[in-house]
Structures are given as C-alpha cells and as structure tokens.
Amino acid sequence: MSKTIFITGTSTGFGKLTAITLANAGHTIIAGMRGTNGKNEAVAKELASIAKC
C-alpha cells in the first residue's frame, strides 16, 4: 500500500536518505527543506528528479 509521507530536513543526512528510500519504495514523498536555491539547489533538483508526476 502506497502512502503519502511528509519529511522535513531533506537537504542532507537522514532526511534526504529517508526521502530517497521511501520514494524508491513507491511512496509519495513531500520533501521539505529551507531554501531550494543556493547550497540546496542540487539536492532539490535531485529529489525532484525522482518525483513521480
């Protein structure tokens, strides 16, 4: 059963790894992070690339 999961702090560490792992397992992830520009821009694009639209 697929679930929708909201995760904060997805720019680094456990938040990022959890978001990627759960997305790859087929869940819908809402990934929150501060500032999707600047230092977090690459991570925001990476997480967006695994998004299922």
PDB file of all heavy atoms in Angstrom:
ATOM      1  N   MET A   1       0.835  -1.170   0.000  1.00  0.00           N
ATOM      2  CA  MET A   1       0.000   0.000   0.000  1.00  0.00           C
ATOM      3  C   MET A   1       0.891   1.248   0.000  1.00  0.00           C
ATOM      4  O   MET A   1       1.721   1.418   0.873  1.00  0.00           O
ATOM      5  CB  MET A   1      -0.908  -0.006   1.226  1.00  0.00           C
ATOM      6  CG  MET A   1      -1.629   1.304   1.408  1.00  0.00           C
ATOM      7  SD  MET A   1      -2.516   1.431   2.953  1.00  0.00           S
ATOM      8  CE  MET A   1      -4.013   0.620   2.520  1.00  0.00           C
ATOM      9  N   SER A   2       0.715   2.093  -0.986  1.00  0.00           N
ATOM     10  CA  SER A   2       1.478   3.325  -1.111  1.00  0.00           C
ATOM     11  C   SER A   2       0.906   4.394  -0.184  1.00  0.00           C
ATOM     12  O   SER A   2      -0.299   4.521  -0.040  1.00  0.00           O
ATOM     13  CB  SER A   2       1.417   3.815  -2.558  1.00  0.00           C
ATOM     14  OG  SER A   2       2.095   5.035  -2.678  1.00  0.00           O
ATOM     15  N   LYS A   3       1.778   5.152   0.455  1.00  0.00           N
ATOM     16  CA  LYS A   3       1.366   6.216   1.367  1.00  0.00           C
ATOM     17  C   LYS A   3       1.971   7.540   0.936  1.00  0.00           C
ATOM     18  O   LYS A   3       2.977   7.564   0.232  1.00  0.00           O
ATOM     19  CB  LYS A   3       1.809   5.896   2.793  1.00  0.00           C
ATOM     20  CG  LYS A   3       1.169   4.653   3.334  1.00  0.00           C
ATOM     21  CD  LYS A   3       1.527   4.445   4.774  1.00  0.00           C
ATOM     22  CE  LYS A   3       0.871   3.165   5.238  1.00  0.00           C
ATOM     23  NZ  LYS A   3       0.200   3.293   6.479  1.00  0.00           N
ATOM     24  N   THR A   4       1.366   8.623   1.390  1.00  0.00           N
ATOM     25  CA  THR A   4       1.923   9.954   1.193  1.00  0.00           C
ATOM     26  C   THR A   4       2.602  10.337   2.507  1.00  0.00           C
ATOM     27  O   THR A   4       1.976  10.299   3.562  1.00  0.00           O
ATOM     28  CB  THR A   4       0.835  10.975   0.838  1.00  0.00           C
ATOM     29  OG1 THR A   4       0.208  10.559  -0.375  1.00  0.00           O
ATOM     30  CG2 THR A   4       1.416  12.360   0.663  1.00  0.00           C
ATOM     31  N   ILE A   5       3.886  10.700   2.423  1.00  0.00           N
ATOM     32  CA  ILE A   5       4.691  10.952   3.615  1.00  0.00           C
ATOM     33  C   ILE A   5       5.357  12.313   3.497  1.00  0.00           C
ATOM     34  O   ILE A   5       5.954  12.630   2.464  1.00  0.00           O
ATOM     35  CB  ILE A   5       5.761   9.857   3.781  1.00  0.00           C
ATOM     36  CG1 ILE A   5       5.093   8.490   3.824  1.00  0.00           C
ATOM     37  CG2 ILE A   5       6.610  10.099   5.025  1.00  0.00           C
ATOM     38  CD1 ILE A   5       6.039   7.337   3.582  1.00  0.00           C
ATOM     39  N   PHE A   6       5.256  13.128   4.565  1.00  0.00           N
ATOM     40  CA  PHE A   6       5.890  14.437   4.616  1.00  0.00           C
ATOM     41  C   PHE A   6       7.156  14.334   5.462  1.00  0.00           C
ATOM     42  O   PHE A   6       7.111  13.880   6.601  1.00  0.00           O
ATOM     43  CB  PHE A   6       4.929  15.470   5.222  1.00  0.00           C
ATOM     44  CG  PHE A   6       5.542  16.831   5.377  1.00  0.00           C
ATOM     45  CD1 PHE A   6       5.882  17.586   4.272  1.00  0.00           C
ATOM     46  CD2 PHE A   6       5.774  17.355   6.632  1.00  0.00           C
ATOM     47  CE1 PHE A   6       6.441  18.850   4.414  1.00  0.00           C
ATOM     48  CE2 PHE A   6       6.333  18.615   6.783  1.00  0.00           C
ATOM     49  CZ  PHE A   6       6.666  19.357   5.673  1.00  0.00           C
ATOM     50  N   ILE A   7       8.287  14.727   4.884  1.00  0.00           N
ATOM     51  CA  ILE A   7       9.574  14.661   5.583  1.00  0.00           C
ATOM     52  C   ILE A   7      10.208  16.044   5.545  1.00  0.00           C
ATOM     53  O   ILE A   7      10.341  16.639   4.476  1.00  0.00           O
ATOM     54  CB  ILE A   7      10.524  13.640   4.925  1.00  0.00           C
ATOM     55  CG1 ILE A   7       9.877  12.263   4.852  1.00  0.00           C
ATOM     56  CG2 ILE A   7      11.850  13.576   5.683  1.00  0.00           C
ATOM     57  CD1 ILE A   7      10.643  11.271   4.025  1.00  0.00           C
ATOM     58  N   THR A   8      10.616  16.547   6.703  1.00  0.00           N
ATOM     59  CA  THR A   8      11.320  17.825   6.758  1.00  0.00           C
ATOM     60  C   THR A   8      12.815  17.567   6.851  1.00  0.00           C
ATOM     61  O   THR A   8      13.247  16.474   7.204  1.00  0.00           O
ATOM     62  CB  THR A   8      10.868  18.664   7.954  1.00  0.00           C
ATOM     63  OG1 THR A   8      11.147  17.947   9.160  1.00  0.00           O
ATOM     64  CG2 THR A   8       9.382  18.971   7.881  1.00  0.00           C
ATOM     65  N   GLY A   9      13.595  18.567   6.535  1.00  0.00           N
ATOM     66  CA  GLY A   9      15.046  18.437   6.635  1.00  0.00           C
ATOM     67  C   GLY A   9      15.636  17.491   5.618  1.00  0.00           C
ATOM     68  O   GLY A   9      16.521  16.693   5.923  1.00  0.00           O
ATOM     69  N   THR A  10      15.165  17.571   4.380  1.00  0.00           N
ATOM     70  CA  THR A  10      15.603  16.625   3.358  1.00  0.00           C
ATOM     71  C   THR A  10      16.815  17.088   2.562  1.00  0.00           C
ATOM     72  O   THR A  10      17.193  16.442   1.588  1.00  0.00           O
ATOM     73  CB  THR A  10      14.453  16.303   2.387  1.00  0.00           C
ATOM     74  OG1 THR A  10      14.008  17.513   1.782  1.00  0.00           O
ATOM     75  CG2 THR A  10      13.309  15.621   3.096  1.00  0.00           C
ATOM     76  N   SER A  11      17.442  18.182   2.988  1.00  0.00           N
ATOM     77  CA  SER A  11      18.596  18.665   2.221  1.00  0.00           C
ATOM     78  C   SER A  11      19.859  17.851   2.498  1.00  0.00           C
ATOM     79  O   SER A  11      20.759  17.808   1.667  1.00  0.00           O
ATOM     80  CB  SER A  11      18.854  20.145   2.510  1.00  0.00           C
ATOM     81  OG  SER A  11      19.152  20.345   3.880  1.00  0.00           O
ATOM     82  N   THR A  12      19.931  17.182   3.645  1.00  0.00           N
ATOM     83  CA  THR A  12      21.116  16.385   3.992  1.00  0.00           C
ATOM     84  C   THR A  12      20.737  15.226   4.919  1.00  0.00           C
ATOM     85  O   THR A  12      19.615  15.153   5.410  1.00  0.00           O
ATOM     86  CB  THR A  12      22.180  17.225   4.736  1.00  0.00           C
ATOM     87  OG1 THR A  12      21.609  17.710   5.945  1.00  0.00           O
ATOM     88  CG2 THR A  12      22.698  18.382   3.909  1.00  0.00           C
ATOM     89  N   GLY A  13      21.684  14.385   5.150  1.00  0.00           N
ATOM     90  CA  GLY A  13      21.581  13.360   6.190  1.00  0.00           C
ATOM     91  C   GLY A  13      20.421  12.402   6.086  1.00  0.00           C
ATOM     92  O   GLY A  13      20.017  11.987   5.003  1.00  0.00           O
ATOM     93  N   PHE A  14      19.876  12.078   7.281  1.00  0.00           N
ATOM     94  CA  PHE A  14      18.817  11.078   7.355  1.00  0.00           C
ATOM     95  C   PHE A  14      17.550  11.500   6.624  1.00  0.00           C
ATOM     96  O   PHE A  14      16.860  10.658   6.061  1.00  0.00           O
ATOM     97  CB  PHE A  14      18.475  10.760   8.816  1.00  0.00           C
ATOM     98  CG  PHE A  14      19.533   9.971   9.523  1.00  0.00           C
ATOM     99  CD1 PHE A  14      20.212  10.523  10.595  1.00  0.00           C
ATOM    100  CD2 PHE A  14      19.849   8.693   9.120  1.00  0.00           C
ATOM    101  CE1 PHE A  14      21.193   9.804  11.255  1.00  0.00           C
ATOM    102  CE2 PHE A  14      20.836   7.969   9.756  1.00  0.00           C
ATOM    103  CZ  PHE A  14      21.510   8.518  10.838  1.00  0.00           C
ATOM    104  N   GLY A  15      17.242  12.786   6.632  1.00  0.00           N
ATOM    105  CA  GLY A  15      16.054  13.259   5.920  1.00  0.00           C
ATOM    106  C   GLY A  15      16.128  12.970   4.436  1.00  0.00           C
ATOM    107  O   GLY A  15      15.181  12.472   3.829  1.00  0.00           O
ATOM    108  N   LYS A  16      17.279  13.276   3.845  1.00  0.00           N
ATOM    109  CA  LYS A  16      17.476  13.036   2.411  1.00  0.00           C
ATOM    110  C   LYS A  16      17.446  11.540   2.109  1.00  0.00           C
ATOM    111  O   LYS A  16      16.762  11.095   1.183  1.00  0.00           O
ATOM    112  CB  LYS A  16      18.794  13.634   1.947  1.00  0.00           C
ATOM    113  CG  LYS A  16      19.096  13.406   0.492  1.00  0.00           C
ATOM    114  CD  LYS A  16      20.438  13.976   0.106  1.00  0.00           C
ATOM    115  CE  LYS A  16      20.792  13.624  -1.322  1.00  0.00           C
ATOM    116  NZ  LYS A  16      22.144  14.014  -1.681  1.00  0.00           N
ATOM    117  N   LEU A  17      18.175  10.765   2.888  1.00  0.00           N
ATOM    118  CA  LEU A  17      18.219   9.318   2.655  1.00  0.00           C
ATOM    119  C   LEU A  17      16.854   8.673   2.839  1.00  0.00           C
ATOM    120  O   LEU A  17      16.473   7.781   2.070  1.00  0.00           O
ATOM    121  CB  LEU A  17      19.235   8.667   3.602  1.00  0.00           C
ATOM    122  CG  LEU A  17      20.697   9.032   3.363  1.00  0.00           C
ATOM    123  CD1 LEU A  17      21.578   8.462   4.479  1.00  0.00           C
ATOM    124  CD2 LEU A  17      21.164   8.545   2.016  1.00  0.00           C
ATOM    125  N   THR A  18      16.107   9.118   3.834  1.00  0.00           N
ATOM    126  CA  THR A  18      14.770   8.580   4.063  1.00  0.00           C
ATOM    127  C   THR A  18      13.840   8.921   2.905  1.00  0.00           C
ATOM    128  O   THR A  18      13.088   8.058   2.435  1.00  0.00           O
ATOM    129  CB  THR A  18      14.193   9.125   5.384  1.00  0.00           C
ATOM    130  OG1 THR A  18      15.072   8.767   6.454  1.00  0.00           O
ATOM    131  CG2 THR A  18      12.811   8.571   5.661  1.00  0.00           C
ATOM    132  N   ALA A  19      13.908  10.150   2.426  1.00  0.00           N
ATOM    133  CA  ALA A  19      13.066  10.560   1.303  1.00  0.00           C
ATOM    134  C   ALA A  19      13.357   9.723   0.062  1.00  0.00           C
ATOM    135  O   ALA A  19      12.435   9.239  -0.607  1.00  0.00           O
ATOM    136  CB  ALA A  19      13.269  12.047   1.001  1.00  0.00           C
ATOM    137  N   ILE A  20      14.616   9.543  -0.243  1.00  0.00           N
ATOM    138  CA  ILE A  20      15.002   8.760  -1.428  1.00  0.00           C
ATOM    139  C   ILE A  20      14.582   7.300  -1.273  1.00  0.00           C
ATOM    140  O   ILE A  20      14.013   6.705  -2.189  1.00  0.00           O
ATOM    141  CB  ILE A  20      16.516   8.879  -1.677  1.00  0.00           C
ATOM    142  CG1 ILE A  20      16.855  10.304  -2.127  1.00  0.00           C
ATOM    143  CG2 ILE A  20      16.985   7.862  -2.717  1.00  0.00           C
ATOM    144  CD1 ILE A  20      18.338  10.604  -2.171  1.00  0.00           C
ATOM    145  N   THR A  21      14.831   6.727  -0.113  1.00  0.00           N
ATOM    146  CA  THR A  21      14.493   5.322   0.134  1.00  0.00           C
ATOM    147  C   THR A  21      12.993   5.081   0.014  1.00  0.00           C
ATOM    148  O   THR A  21      12.556   4.119  -0.645  1.00  0.00           O
ATOM    149  CB  THR A  21      14.992   4.877   1.516  1.00  0.00           C
ATOM    150  OG1 THR A  21      16.411   5.049   1.563  1.00  0.00           O
ATOM    151  CG2 THR A  21      14.647   3.433   1.807  1.00  0.00           C
ATOM    152  N   LEU A  22      12.199   5.934   0.646  1.00  0.00           N
ATOM    153  CA  LEU A  22      10.746   5.748   0.604  1.00  0.00           C
ATOM    154  C   LEU A  22      10.172   6.028  -0.779  1.00  0.00           C
ATOM    155  O   LEU A  22       9.239   5.345  -1.214  1.00  0.00           O
ATOM    156  CB  LEU A  22      10.076   6.626   1.662  1.00  0.00           C
ATOM    157  CG  LEU A  22      10.355   6.222   3.111  1.00  0.00           C
ATOM    158  CD1 LEU A  22       9.785   7.247   4.077  1.00  0.00           C
ATOM    159  CD2 LEU A  22       9.807   4.832   3.406  1.00  0.00           C
ATOM    160  N   ALA A  23      10.731   7.003  -1.492  1.00  0.00           N
ATOM    161  CA  ALA A  23      10.273   7.268  -2.859  1.00  0.00           C
ATOM    162  C   ALA A  23      10.567   6.075  -3.759  1.00  0.00           C
ATOM    163  O   ALA A  23       9.724   5.673  -4.562  1.00  0.00           O
ATOM    164  CB  ALA A  23      10.936   8.525  -3.406  1.00  0.00           C
ATOM    165  N   ASN A  24      11.747   5.503  -3.614  1.00  0.00           N
ATOM    166  CA  ASN A  24      12.099   4.325  -4.416  1.00  0.00           C
ATOM    167  C   ASN A  24      11.263   3.108  -4.062  1.00  0.00           C
ATOM    168  O   ASN A  24      11.120   2.196  -4.871  1.00  0.00           O
ATOM    169  CB  ASN A  24      13.587   4.014  -4.272  1.00  0.00           C
ATOM    170  CG  ASN A  24      14.460   5.019  -4.986  1.00  0.00           C
ATOM    171  OD1 ASN A  24      14.036   5.664  -5.934  1.00  0.00           O
ATOM    172  ND2 ASN A  24      15.692   5.169  -4.518  1.00  0.00           N
ATOM    173  N   ALA A  25      10.704   3.108  -2.853  1.00  0.00           N
ATOM    174  CA  ALA A  25       9.830   2.006  -2.435  1.00  0.00           C
ATOM    175  C   ALA A  25       8.396   2.209  -2.929  1.00  0.00           C
ATOM    176  O   ALA A  25       7.521   1.378  -2.653  1.00  0.00           O
ATOM    177  CB  ALA A  25       9.843   1.876  -0.914  1.00  0.00           C
ATOM    178  N   GLY A  26       8.136   3.324  -3.632  1.00  0.00           N
ATOM    179  CA  GLY A  26       6.828   3.539  -4.229  1.00  0.00           C
ATOM    180  C   GLY A  26       5.916   4.489  -3.482  1.00  0.00           C
ATOM    181  O   GLY A  26       4.760   4.665  -3.874  1.00  0.00           O
ATOM    182  N   HIS A  27       6.398   5.102  -2.423  1.00  0.00           N
ATOM    183  CA  HIS A  27       5.585   6.041  -1.667  1.00  0.00           C
ATOM    184  C   HIS A  27       5.669   7.436  -2.286  1.00  0.00           C
ATOM    185  O   HIS A  27       6.637   7.776  -2.955  1.00  0.00           O
ATOM    186  CB  HIS A  27       6.033   6.103  -0.203  1.00  0.00           C
ATOM    187  CG  HIS A  27       5.913   4.795   0.491  1.00  0.00           C
ATOM    188  ND1 HIS A  27       4.706   4.259   0.871  1.00  0.00           N
ATOM    189  CD2 HIS A  27       6.852   3.894   0.864  1.00  0.00           C
ATOM    190  CE1 HIS A  27       4.903   3.098   1.458  1.00  0.00           C
ATOM    191  NE2 HIS A  27       6.208   2.854   1.459  1.00  0.00           N
ATOM    192  N   THR A  28       4.657   8.252  -2.036  1.00  0.00           N
ATOM    193  CA  THR A  28       4.659   9.648  -2.457  1.00  0.00           C
ATOM    194  C   THR A  28       5.288  10.450  -1.325  1.00  0.00           C
ATOM    195  O   THR A  28       4.837  10.383  -0.186  1.00  0.00           O
ATOM    196  CB  THR A  28       3.229  10.144  -2.716  1.00  0.00           C
ATOM    197  OG1 THR A  28       2.650   9.335  -3.745  1.00  0.00           O
ATOM    198  CG2 THR A  28       3.221  11.605  -3.134  1.00  0.00           C
ATOM    199  N   ILE A  29       6.319  11.211  -1.655  1.00  0.00           N
ATOM    200  CA  ILE A  29       7.061  11.955  -0.644  1.00  0.00           C
ATOM    201  C   ILE A  29       6.884  13.453  -0.869  1.00  0.00           C
ATOM    202  O   ILE A  29       7.032  13.949  -1.987  1.00  0.00           O
ATOM    203  CB  ILE A  29       8.571  11.618  -0.709  1.00  0.00           C
ATOM    204  CG1 ILE A  29       8.795  10.119  -0.546  1.00  0.00           C
ATOM    205  CG2 ILE A  29       9.358  12.416   0.321  1.00  0.00           C
ATOM    206  CD1 ILE A  29       8.276   9.535   0.742  1.00  0.00           C
ATOM    207  N   ILE A  30       6.587  14.154   0.210  1.00  0.00           N
ATOM    208  CA  ILE A  30       6.605  15.615   0.210  1.00  0.00           C
ATOM    209  C   ILE A  30       7.855  15.976   1.001  1.00  0.00           C
ATOM    210  O   ILE A  30       7.939  15.730   2.202  1.00  0.00           O
ATOM    211  CB  ILE A  30       5.350  16.201   0.858  1.00  0.00           C
ATOM    212  CG1 ILE A  30       4.107  15.715   0.113  1.00  0.00           C
ATOM    213  CG2 ILE A  30       5.422  17.732   0.888  1.00  0.00           C
ATOM    214  CD1 ILE A  30       2.809  16.008   0.824  1.00  0.00           C
ATOM    215  N   ALA A  31       8.856  16.494   0.302  1.00  0.00           N
ATOM    216  CA  ALA A  31      10.160  16.760   0.900  1.00  0.00           C
ATOM    217  C   ALA A  31      10.305  18.242   1.211  1.00  0.00           C
ATOM    218  O   ALA A  31      10.219  19.071   0.308  1.00  0.00           O
ATOM    219  CB  ALA A  31      11.274  16.312  -0.038  1.00  0.00           C
ATOM    220  N   GLY A  32      10.527  18.553   2.486  1.00  0.00           N
ATOM    221  CA  GLY A  32      10.683  19.940   2.891  1.00  0.00           C
ATOM    222  C   GLY A  32      12.132  20.262   3.234  1.00  0.00           C
ATOM    223  O   GLY A  32      12.830  19.450   3.835  1.00  0.00           O
ATOM    224  N   MET A  33      12.560  21.451   2.803  1.00  0.00           N
ATOM    225  CA  MET A  33      13.897  21.929   3.157  1.00  0.00           C
ATOM    226  C   MET A  33      13.888  23.442   3.080  1.00  0.00           C
ATOM    227  O   MET A  33      13.053  24.031   2.398  1.00  0.00           O
ATOM    228  CB  MET A  33      14.969  21.347   2.241  1.00  0.00           C
ATOM    229  CG  MET A  33      14.947  21.883   0.823  1.00  0.00           C
ATOM    230  SD  MET A  33      16.231  21.244  -0.249  1.00  0.00           S
ATOM    231  CE  MET A  33      15.688  19.568  -0.503  1.00  0.00           C
ATOM    232  N   ARG A  34      14.812  24.072   3.781  1.00  0.00           N
ATOM    233  CA  ARG A  34      14.933  25.531   3.721  1.00  0.00           C
ATOM    234  C   ARG A  34      15.723  25.915   2.484  1.00  0.00           C
ATOM    235  O   ARG A  34      16.749  25.307   2.193  1.00  0.00           O
ATOM    236  CB  ARG A  34      15.670  26.056   4.936  1.00  0.00           C
ATOM    237  CG  ARG A  34      14.825  26.076   6.156  1.00  0.00           C
ATOM    238  CD  ARG A  34      15.549  26.840   7.221  1.00  0.00           C
ATOM    239  NE  ARG A  34      15.824  25.922   8.312  1.00  0.00           N
ATOM    240  CZ  ARG A  34      16.550  26.206   9.366  1.00  0.00           C
ATOM    241  NH1 ARG A  34      17.123  27.374   9.478  1.00  0.00           N
ATOM    242  NH2 ARG A  34      16.724  25.320  10.309  1.00  0.00           N
ATOM    243  N   GLY A  35      15.241  26.903   1.775  1.00  0.00           N
ATOM    244  CA  GLY A  35      15.987  27.463   0.654  1.00  0.00           C
ATOM    245  C   GLY A  35      16.360  26.469  -0.420  1.00  0.00           C
ATOM    246  O   GLY A  35      17.381  25.815  -0.319  1.00  0.00           O
ATOM    247  N   THR A  36      15.536  26.370  -1.439  1.00  0.00           N
ATOM    248  CA  THR A  36      15.829  25.430  -2.527  1.00  0.00           C
ATOM    249  C   THR A  36      16.759  26.040  -3.566  1.00  0.00           C
ATOM    250  O   THR A  36      17.004  25.436  -4.604  1.00  0.00           O
ATOM    251  CB  THR A  36      14.530  24.961  -3.204  1.00  0.00           C
ATOM    252  OG1 THR A  36      13.791  26.097  -3.644  1.00  0.00           O
ATOM    253  CG2 THR A  36      13.691  24.142  -2.246  1.00  0.00           C
ATOM    254  N   ASN A  37      17.275  27.206  -3.287  1.00  0.00           N
ATOM    255  CA  ASN A  37      18.286  27.841  -4.139  1.00  0.00           C
ATOM    256  C   ASN A  37      19.607  27.823  -3.390  1.00  0.00           C
ATOM    257  O   ASN A  37      19.663  27.445  -2.222  1.00  0.00           O
ATOM    258  CB  ASN A  37      17.895  29.282  -4.469  1.00  0.00           C
ATOM    259  CG  ASN A  37      16.612  29.342  -5.267  1.00  0.00           C
ATOM    260  OD1 ASN A  37      16.396  28.539  -6.165  1.00  0.00           O
ATOM    261  ND2 ASN A  37      15.743  30.279  -4.929  1.00  0.00           N
ATOM    262  N   GLY A  38      20.657  28.219  -4.039  1.00  0.00           N
ATOM    263  CA  GLY A  38      21.964  28.261  -3.372  1.00  0.00           C
ATOM    264  C   GLY A  38      22.491  26.878  -3.069  1.00  0.00           C
ATOM    265  O   GLY A  38      22.475  25.988  -3.923  1.00  0.00           O
ATOM    266  N   LYS A  39      22.915  26.664  -1.829  1.00  0.00           N
ATOM    267  CA  LYS A  39      23.572  25.399  -1.474  1.00  0.00           C
ATOM    268  C   LYS A  39      22.648  24.187  -1.554  1.00  0.00           C
ATOM    269  O   LYS A  39      23.115  23.069  -1.707  1.00  0.00           O
ATOM    270  CB  LYS A  39      24.202  25.484  -0.086  1.00  0.00           C
ATOM    271  CG  LYS A  39      23.218  25.513   1.055  1.00  0.00           C
ATOM    272  CD  LYS A  39      23.934  25.477   2.389  1.00  0.00           C
ATOM    273  CE  LYS A  39      22.933  25.320   3.516  1.00  0.00           C
ATOM    274  NZ  LYS A  39      23.543  25.048   4.771  1.00  0.00           N
ATOM    275  N   ASN A  40      21.331  24.382  -1.457  1.00  0.00           N
ATOM    276  CA  ASN A  40      20.398  23.252  -1.514  1.00  0.00           C
ATOM    277  C   ASN A  40      19.823  23.011  -2.908  1.00  0.00           C
ATOM    278  O   ASN A  40      19.035  22.096  -3.096  1.00  0.00           O
ATOM    279  CB  ASN A  40      19.247  23.474  -0.529  1.00  0.00           C
ATOM    280  CG  ASN A  40      19.695  23.416   0.900  1.00  0.00           C
ATOM    281  OD1 ASN A  40      20.707  22.796   1.226  1.00  0.00           O
ATOM    282  ND2 ASN A  40      18.954  24.063   1.786  1.00  0.00           N
ATOM    283  N   GLU A  41      20.221  23.810  -3.876  1.00  0.00           N
ATOM    284  CA  GLU A  41      19.646  23.700  -5.212  1.00  0.00           C
ATOM    285  C   GLU A  41      19.877  22.326  -5.843  1.00  0.00           C
ATOM    286  O   GLU A  41      18.971  21.733  -6.422  1.00  0.00           O
ATOM    287  CB  GLU A  41      20.193  24.797  -6.124  1.00  0.00           C
ATOM    288  CG  GLU A  41      19.511  24.846  -7.469  1.00  0.00           C
ATOM    289  CD  GLU A  41      19.909  26.063  -8.276  1.00  0.00           C
ATOM    290  OE1 GLU A  41      20.714  26.883  -7.803  1.00  0.00           O
ATOM    291  OE2 GLU A  41      19.401  26.179  -9.400  1.00  0.00           O
ATOM    292  N   ALA A  42      21.087  21.796  -5.722  1.00  0.00           N
ATOM    293  CA  ALA A  42      21.401  20.489  -6.315  1.00  0.00           C
ATOM    294  C   ALA A  42      20.573  19.378  -5.681  1.00  0.00           C
ATOM    295  O   ALA A  42      20.063  18.487  -6.377  1.00  0.00           O
ATOM    296  CB  ALA A  42      22.888  20.189  -6.178  1.00  0.00           C
ATOM    297  N   VAL A  43      20.405  19.432  -4.374  1.00  0.00           N
ATOM    298  CA  VAL A  43      19.613  18.412  -3.677  1.00  0.00           C
ATOM    299  C   VAL A  43      18.143  18.531  -4.060  1.00  0.00           C
ATOM    300  O   VAL A  43      17.471  17.520  -4.284  1.00  0.00           O
ATOM    301  CB  VAL A  43      19.781  18.529  -2.141  1.00  0.00           C
ATOM    302  CG1 VAL A  43      18.880  17.548  -1.416  1.00  0.00           C
ATOM    303  CG2 VAL A  43      21.224  18.301  -1.750  1.00  0.00           C
ATOM    304  N   ALA A  44      17.636  19.761  -4.157  1.00  0.00           N
ATOM    305  CA  ALA A  44      16.239  19.961  -4.559  1.00  0.00           C
ATOM    306  C   ALA A  44      15.993  19.375  -5.944  1.00  0.00           C
ATOM    307  O   ALA A  44      14.976  18.715  -6.177  1.00  0.00           O
ATOM    308  CB  ALA A  44      15.898  21.453  -4.523  1.00  0.00           C
ATOM    309  N   LYS A  45      16.926  19.590  -6.860  1.00  0.00           N
ATOM    310  CA  LYS A  45      16.796  19.028  -8.214  1.00  0.00           C
ATOM    311  C   LYS A  45      16.886  17.507  -8.191  1.00  0.00           C
ATOM    312  O   LYS A  45      16.168  16.822  -8.918  1.00  0.00           O
ATOM    313  CB  LYS A  45      17.857  19.610  -9.134  1.00  0.00           C
ATOM    314  CG  LYS A  45      17.591  21.047  -9.508  1.00  0.00           C
ATOM    315  CD  LYS A  45      18.651  21.603 -10.428  1.00  0.00           C
ATOM    316  CE  LYS A  45      18.354  23.051 -10.772  1.00  0.00           C
ATOM    317  NZ  LYS A  45      19.351  23.621 -11.667  1.00  0.00           N
ATOM    318  N   GLU A  46      17.779  16.976  -7.352  1.00  0.00           N
ATOM    319  CA  GLU A  46      17.914  15.511  -7.242  1.00  0.00           C
ATOM    320  C   GLU A  46      16.614  14.888  -6.750  1.00  0.00           C
ATOM    321  O   GLU A  46      16.152  13.897  -7.312  1.00  0.00           O
ATOM    322  CB  GLU A  46      19.049  15.172  -6.279  1.00  0.00           C
ATOM    323  CG  GLU A  46      19.230  13.686  -6.054  1.00  0.00           C
ATOM    324  CD  GLU A  46      20.290  13.367  -5.009  1.00  0.00           C
ATOM    325  OE1 GLU A  46      20.896  14.288  -4.440  1.00  0.00           O
ATOM    326  OE2 GLU A  46      20.479  12.162  -4.751  1.00  0.00           O
ATOM    327  N   LEU A  47      16.021  15.462  -5.704  1.00  0.00           N
ATOM    328  CA  LEU A  47      14.783  14.910  -5.178  1.00  0.00           C
ATOM    329  C   LEU A  47      13.638  15.093  -6.163  1.00  0.00           C
ATOM    330  O   LEU A  47      12.789  14.223  -6.288  1.00  0.00           O
ATOM    331  CB  LEU A  47      14.455  15.555  -3.828  1.00  0.00           C
ATOM    332  CG  LEU A  47      15.405  15.211  -2.684  1.00  0.00           C
ATOM    333  CD1 LEU A  47      15.032  15.977  -1.422  1.00  0.00           C
ATOM    334  CD2 LEU A  47      15.456  13.720  -2.404  1.00  0.00           C
ATOM    335  N   ALA A  48      13.630  16.210  -6.879  1.00  0.00           N
ATOM    336  CA  ALA A  48      12.587  16.432  -7.886  1.00  0.00           C
ATOM    337  C   ALA A  48      12.694  15.435  -9.039  1.00  0.00           C
ATOM    338  O   ALA A  48      11.691  15.039  -9.628  1.00  0.00           O
ATOM    339  CB  ALA A  48      12.665  17.863  -8.415  1.00  0.00           C
ATOM    340  N   SER A  49      13.914  14.996  -9.329  1.00  0.00           N
ATOM    341  CA  SER A  49      14.104  14.059 -10.441  1.00  0.00           C
ATOM    342  C   SER A  49      13.536  12.676 -10.158  1.00  0.00           C
ATOM    343  O   SER A  49      13.231  11.935 -11.083  1.00  0.00           O
ATOM    344  CB  SER A  49      15.588  13.942 -10.802  1.00  0.00           C
ATOM    345  OG  SER A  49      16.289  13.211  -9.813  1.00  0.00           O
ATOM    346  N   ILE A  50      13.366  12.333  -8.881  1.00  0.00           N
ATOM    347  CA  ILE A  50      12.780  11.031  -8.568  1.00  0.00           C
ATOM    348  C   ILE A  50      11.283  11.133  -8.327  1.00  0.00           C
ATOM    349  O   ILE A  50      10.634  10.136  -8.014  1.00  0.00           O
ATOM    350  CB  ILE A  50      13.461  10.349  -7.350  1.00  0.00           C
ATOM    351  CG1 ILE A  50      13.319  11.189  -6.092  1.00  0.00           C
ATOM    352  CG2 ILE A  50      14.889  10.028  -7.653  1.00  0.00           C
ATOM    353  CD1 ILE A  50      13.798  10.492  -4.841  1.00  0.00           C
ATOM    354  N   ALA A  51      10.738  12.349  -8.506  1.00  0.00           N
ATOM    355  CA  ALA A  51       9.310  12.573  -8.315  1.00  0.00           C
ATOM    356  C   ALA A  51       8.517  11.850  -9.398  1.00  0.00           C
ATOM    357  O   ALA A  51       8.924  11.815 -10.557  1.00  0.00           O
ATOM    358  CB  ALA A  51       8.997  14.060  -8.335  1.00  0.00           C
ATOM    359  N   LYS A  52       7.403  11.303  -8.998  1.00  0.00           N
ATOM    360  CA  LYS A  52       6.505  10.655  -9.943  1.00  0.00           C
ATOM    361  C   LYS A  52       5.349  11.595 -10.195  1.00  0.00           C
ATOM    362  O   LYS A  52       4.564  11.883  -9.306  1.00  0.00           O
ATOM    363  CB  LYS A  52       6.011   9.340  -9.360  1.00  0.00           C
ATOM    364  CG  LYS A  52       7.118   8.353  -9.176  1.00  0.00           C
ATOM    365  CD  LYS A  52       6.618   7.061  -8.586  1.00  0.00           C
ATOM    366  CE  LYS A  52       7.731   6.066  -8.517  1.00  0.00           C
ATOM    367  NZ  LYS A  52       8.257   5.844  -7.221  1.00  0.00           N
ATOM    368  N   CYS A  53       5.256  12.103 -11.415  1.00  0.00           N
ATOM    369  CA  CYS A  53       4.193  13.075 -11.743  1.00  0.00           C
ATOM    370  C   CYS A  53       3.063  12.395 -12.467  1.00  0.00           C
ATOM    371  O   CYS A  53       3.181  11.436 -13.106  1.00  0.00           O
ATOM    372  CB  CYS A  53       4.764  14.187 -12.602  1.00  0.00           C
ATOM    373  SG  CYS A  53       6.077  15.085 -11.769  1.00  0.00           S
TER     374      CYS A  53
END
